Amino acid sequence: MKTRIVFMGTPEFAVPVLESLWRAEYDVVACVTQPDKPIGRHMKLSSPPVKQFSEDNHILCSQPSSVRTDTFIEQMKKWEPDLIITAAYGKILPQAILDIPKFGCLNVHASLLPKYRGAAPVHWAIIQGETKTGVTIMKTDAGMDTGAILTSAEIELDPNIHTPMLTAELSVLGANLLLTTIPDYLSGACKPRPQDEQAATCFPMIRKEQGEISWHQSARQIHNQIRALSSWPGAYTYLHGERFKIYRSEVATELFADKGDGIQAVVPGAPGTIVFADKKNMAVSCGEGYLFLTSVQPSSSRKMDIAECAHNYHIGLVFSGEDV
């Protein structure tokens, strides 16, 4: 008899995990995801990616506003799952749900637990400048990513990768790891091991204000902030009191006026100062090192490559770390 699975997940990260279970011909009896949410300027209702996959493949999909109601708990019991699989569902499951499936609940988490517990492990690994990251399959308990570890897989972290690309890479890694983990877990060959609480770190959800740049940080720290937040909310600074978003950058420990022929050293300026600008390039001095801006969005303008707008700026202009 096929293993009956209820899958719980919401964003794009969860889709490859769900798809891997579906293609492996597990009996995915239902998917549970967050309710549709209004997005964009016109607040149009948008369905989570997991719902879209479920509907495209004729899988029953439920979108409860709460998983703690008696109504939803009774519905979960009626599905009679052998196993619940979660991947970025977005809410902590109560013990009443965890107790329903015969083999408990497994979670695919996008970090090497116990590091980076919480809702935004990919963002925080990039912000913190990690050189490696990975995924963990854990047995879910009622805490925040505190359950016992079954398996994990590690990858090197490209120093220039952005959150969307890393998320996509980790989702595929997690989907593949889950498929190799489930049979051993169900047979008892894979034994859960407790997390090392002394090594645990937990980070909060990303907030809009975390996009604000402090130019007194090193160029590498600011670069990490930019690539972690490029999809949302976007890293930003201020020029003449108006917001200036930065989506892509390059780190330089030394700064030269010409990145090709005719190399000429540039006198450094205070943090936040534009120390080089020509028709195609612009560089800003940081607390340590320099940052070439490569994709930006000035106030009241569209997102663009720096070559489209560098001519509008000159050496000596200063980006502010706050709205003034």
C-alpha positions as CSV (number, residue, x, y, z in Angstrom):
1,M,0.0,0.0,0.0
2,K,1.3,3.5,-0.9
3,T,2.3,5.8,1.9
4,R,-0.5,8.4,2.4
5,I,1.0,11.9,2.6
6,V,-0.5,15.3,3.4
7,F,1.8,18.0,2.1
8,M,1.9,21.5,3.7
9,G,3.8,24.3,2.0
10,T,3.3,27.7,0.5
11,P,6.0,29.5,-1.6
12,E,8.0,28.5,-4.6
13,F,10.6,26.8,-2.4
14,A,7.9,24.1,-1.6
15,V,6.9,23.3,-5.1
16,P,9.9,21.0,-6.1
17,V,9.4,19.2,-2.8
18,L,5.8,18.6,-3.6
19,E,6.5,17.7,-7.2
20,S,9.1,15.1,-6.2
21,L,6.6,13.3,-3.9
22,W,4.0,13.4,-6.7
23,R,6.3,12.1,-9.3
24,A,7.6,9.4,-7.0
25,E,4.0,8.2,-6.9
26,Y,3.4,8.7,-3.2
27,D,-0.3,9.0,-2.4
28,V,-0.5,12.7,-1.8
29,V,-4.0,12.8,-0.5
30,A,-4.1,16.6,0.1
31,C,-2.1,19.8,0.0
32,V,-2.4,22.5,2.7
33,T,-1.3,26.0,1.9
34,Q,-1.8,29.6,3.0
35,P,-4.9,31.5,1.9
36,D,-4.7,33.7,-1.3
37,K,-3.3,37.1,-0.6
38,P,-3.7,40.5,-2.3
39,I,-0.4,41.7,-3.9
40,G,0.7,44.6,-6.0
41,R,-0.5,48.1,-6.4
42,H,-4.0,47.0,-7.3
43,M,-4.1,44.4,-4.5
44,K,-5.1,41.6,-6.8
45,L,-5.6,38.2,-5.1
46,S,-2.8,35.8,-5.8
47,S,-2.6,32.1,-5.1
48,P,0.4,30.5,-3.5
49,P,2.7,28.5,-5.8
50,V,1.7,25.3,-4.0
51,K,-1.9,25.9,-4.7
52,Q,-1.2,26.5,-8.4
53,F,0.8,23.2,-8.6
54,S,-2.0,21.3,-6.8
55,E,-4.7,22.6,-9.1
56,D,-2.6,21.9,-12.2
57,N,-2.1,18.3,-11.1
58,H,-5.6,17.7,-9.7
59,I,-4.5,17.4,-6.0
60,L,-7.0,18.3,-3.4
61,C,-5.9,21.7,-1.9
62,S,-7.0,23.2,1.4
63,Q,-6.3,26.8,2.5
64,P,-7.3,27.1,6.2
65,S,-6.9,30.5,7.9
66,S,-5.8,28.5,10.9
67,V,-4.5,25.0,11.5
68,R,-5.5,25.1,15.1
69,T,-9.3,25.0,14.7
70,D,-11.3,21.9,15.6
71,T,-12.7,21.9,12.1
72,F,-9.3,21.7,10.4
73,I,-7.9,19.1,12.9
74,E,-10.9,16.9,12.2
75,Q,-10.4,17.3,8.5
76,M,-6.8,16.3,8.8
77,K,-7.9,13.1,10.7
78,K,-10.3,12.3,7.9
79,W,-7.4,12.3,5.4
80,E,-5.7,9.6,7.5
81,P,-2.1,10.5,6.6
82,D,0.7,8.1,7.3
83,L,3.0,11.1,7.1
84,I,2.8,14.8,7.0
85,I,5.5,16.6,5.0
86,T,6.1,20.4,5.4
87,A,8.3,22.8,3.4
88,A,8.1,26.5,4.2
89,Y,4.4,26.3,5.2
90,G,4.6,29.4,7.2
91,K,3.0,28.4,10.5
92,I,4.0,26.3,13.5
93,L,1.9,23.1,13.7
94,P,0.1,22.4,17.0
95,Q,0.7,19.1,18.7
96,A,-2.8,18.0,17.9
97,I,-1.8,17.9,14.2
98,L,1.6,16.4,14.8
99,D,0.0,13.5,16.6
100,I,-2.3,12.5,13.7
101,P,0.0,10.7,11.2
102,K,1.3,7.3,12.1
103,F,4.9,8.3,11.3
104,G,4.7,11.9,12.4
105,C,5.7,14.9,10.4
106,L,8.9,15.7,8.5
107,N,10.1,19.2,7.5
108,V,12.4,20.3,4.7
109,H,14.3,23.3,6.1
110,A,16.6,25.5,4.0
111,S,19.6,25.6,6.4
112,L,22.1,23.3,8.2
113,L,20.2,23.1,11.5
114,P,20.6,24.0,14.2
115,K,21.9,27.2,12.5
116,Y,19.3,29.6,11.0
117,R,16.1,28.4,12.5
118,G,13.2,30.6,11.6
119,A,11.3,31.9,8.7
120,A,14.1,33.3,6.5
121,P,17.1,31.0,6.6
122,V,18.3,31.7,3.1
123,H,18.2,35.4,3.5
124,W,20.1,35.3,6.8
125,A,22.8,32.9,5.6
126,I,23.6,35.4,2.8
127,I,23.4,38.4,5.0
128,Q,25.8,36.8,7.5
129,G,28.3,36.0,4.7
130,E,28.2,32.2,5.1
131,T,30.5,30.2,2.8
132,K,28.4,27.1,3.0
133,T,24.7,26.3,3.6
134,G,22.4,23.4,2.9
135,V,19.1,21.7,3.8
136,T,18.0,19.6,6.7
137,I,15.2,17.0,6.9
138,M,14.0,17.1,10.5
139,K,11.2,15.4,12.5
140,T,8.9,18.2,13.3
141,D,8.0,19.0,16.9
142,A,5.9,21.9,18.3
143,G,8.9,24.3,18.5
144,M,10.4,26.6,15.9
145,D,12.6,24.3,13.9
146,T,13.7,22.5,17.0
147,G,12.9,18.9,16.0
148,A,15.4,16.0,15.7
149,I,17.5,15.8,12.6
150,L,17.2,12.9,10.2
151,T,19.5,13.9,7.3
152,S,21.2,17.0,5.9
153,A,23.1,18.0,2.7
154,E,25.6,20.8,2.4
155,I,26.6,23.0,-0.6
156,E,29.2,25.7,-1.1
157,L,27.7,29.2,-1.1
158,D,28.7,31.3,-4.1
159,P,29.8,34.7,-2.7
160,N,27.7,36.5,-5.4
161,I,24.5,34.4,-5.4
162,H,21.2,36.1,-4.6
163,T,18.3,34.8,-2.6
164,P,16.1,33.6,-5.4
165,M,18.8,31.6,-7.1
166,L,20.0,30.0,-3.8
167,T,16.4,29.3,-2.8
168,A,15.8,27.5,-6.1
169,E,19.0,25.5,-5.6
170,L,18.2,24.5,-2.1
171,S,14.6,23.5,-2.9
172,V,15.8,21.0,-5.5
173,L,18.5,19.7,-3.1
174,G,15.9,19.3,-0.3
175,A,13.4,17.5,-2.6
176,N,16.1,15.0,-3.6
177,L,17.2,14.5,0.0
178,L,13.7,14.0,1.1
179,L,13.1,11.2,-1.4
180,T,16.2,9.3,-0.2
181,T,15.3,9.9,3.5
182,I,11.7,8.8,3.6
183,P,12.2,5.1,2.9
184,D,15.0,4.8,5.5
185,Y,12.9,6.7,8.0
186,L,9.9,4.6,7.5
187,S,11.9,1.4,7.8
188,G,13.6,2.6,11.0
189,A,17.1,2.6,9.4
190,C,17.4,6.4,9.8
191,K,17.3,7.4,13.4
192,P,16.5,11.0,14.5
193,R,19.2,12.8,16.4
194,P,18.6,15.8,18.7
195,Q,19.8,19.2,17.7
196,D,22.8,20.8,19.5
197,E,21.0,23.6,21.4
198,Q,24.3,25.3,22.2
199,A,25.0,25.8,18.4
200,A,21.4,26.9,17.6
201,T,20.8,30.3,16.0
202,C,17.3,31.7,15.3
203,F,16.6,34.8,13.1
204,P,13.4,36.7,12.6
205,M,11.4,37.3,9.4
206,I,12.9,40.0,7.1
207,R,11.4,43.4,7.5
208,K,11.3,46.3,5.1
209,E,13.5,48.5,7.2
210,Q,16.3,45.9,7.1
211,G,16.9,47.0,3.5
212,E,18.4,50.4,4.6
213,I,22.2,50.5,4.0
214,S,24.7,51.8,6.5
215,W,27.8,52.8,4.4
216,H,30.0,52.4,7.5
217,Q,29.8,48.7,7.0
218,S,32.4,46.9,4.8
219,A,31.8,46.6,1.1
220,R,31.4,42.9,1.6
221,Q,28.7,43.3,4.3
222,I,26.7,45.7,2.1
223,H,27.1,43.4,-0.9
224,N,25.7,40.6,1.2
225,Q,22.8,42.7,2.2
226,I,22.1,43.7,-1.4
227,R,22.1,40.2,-2.7
228,A,20.1,38.8,0.2
229,L,17.3,41.4,-0.2
230,S,17.3,42.1,-3.9
231,S,14.0,40.3,-4.5
232,W,12.3,41.8,-1.4
233,P,12.4,44.4,0.1
234,G,15.4,45.7,-1.9
235,A,18.4,47.3,-0.3
236,Y,18.3,51.1,-0.4
237,T,20.0,54.3,0.6
238,Y,19.1,58.0,0.1
239,L,20.4,60.7,-2.3
240,H,19.2,64.3,-1.8
241,G,16.6,62.9,0.6
242,E,15.1,60.5,-2.0
243,R,15.2,56.7,-1.9
244,F,17.7,55.0,-4.1
245,K,17.5,51.2,-4.4
246,I,20.5,49.0,-5.2
247,Y,19.8,45.5,-6.6
248,R,23.2,44.4,-7.7
249,S,26.8,45.2,-6.9
250,E,30.4,44.1,-7.1
251,V,33.0,44.3,-4.3
252,A,36.4,45.9,-4.8
253,T,39.2,46.0,-2.1
254,E,41.0,48.5,-4.3
255,L,39.4,51.1,-6.5
256,F,40.6,52.2,-9.9
257,A,39.1,54.8,-12.2
258,D,39.2,52.5,-15.2
259,K,38.2,48.8,-15.0
260,G,39.9,48.2,-18.4
261,D,42.8,50.1,-19.9
262,G,44.4,53.2,-18.4
263,I,44.1,52.1,-14.8
264,Q,44.3,55.1,-12.4
265,A,44.0,55.0,-8.6
266,V,41.2,57.0,-7.0
267,V,41.5,58.9,-3.8
268,P,39.1,57.4,-1.2
269,G,36.2,59.4,0.2
270,A,34.1,59.1,3.4
271,P,31.7,56.1,3.6
272,G,28.8,56.7,1.2
273,T,30.7,58.9,-1.1
274,I,30.7,58.3,-4.9
275,V,34.4,58.1,-5.6
276,F,34.2,57.1,-9.2
277,A,31.6,57.7,-11.9
278,D,31.8,57.6,-15.7
279,K,29.4,56.8,-18.5
280,K,29.2,53.1,-17.5
281,N,30.4,52.6,-13.9
282,M,29.9,54.0,-10.4
283,A,31.6,53.2,-7.2
284,V,30.9,54.1,-3.6
285,S,33.4,54.2,-0.7
286,C,32.4,52.0,2.3
287,G,33.7,51.6,5.8
288,E,36.1,49.1,4.3
289,G,36.6,48.7,0.6
290,Y,34.5,49.9,-2.3
291,L,31.3,48.9,-3.9
292,F,30.6,49.1,-7.7
293,L,26.8,49.5,-8.2
294,T,25.7,47.5,-11.2
295,S,21.8,47.5,-11.0
296,V,19.9,50.4,-9.4
297,Q,16.6,52.1,-9.2
298,P,16.7,55.9,-8.6
299,S,13.7,57.6,-7.0
300,S,10.7,57.9,-9.4
301,S,12.4,55.7,-12.0
302,R,12.6,52.1,-13.1
303,K,15.1,49.5,-12.3
304,M,18.1,49.7,-14.6
305,D,21.7,48.7,-15.2
306,I,24.2,51.3,-14.0
307,A,25.4,51.9,-17.6
308,E,22.0,53.5,-18.3
309,C,22.3,56.1,-15.6
310,A,25.9,56.5,-14.3
311,H,26.3,59.7,-16.3
312,N,23.7,61.4,-14.1
313,Y,26.0,61.2,-11.0
314,H,29.4,62.7,-10.2
315,I,32.3,62.1,-7.8
316,G,31.7,63.6,-4.4
317,L,28.0,63.0,-4.1
318,V,27.2,61.3,-0.8
319,F,24.6,58.7,-0.1
320,S,22.9,59.1,3.2
321,G,22.2,56.2,5.6
322,E,18.8,57.7,6.6
323,D,16.0,59.7,5.1
324,V,16.9,63.4,5.6
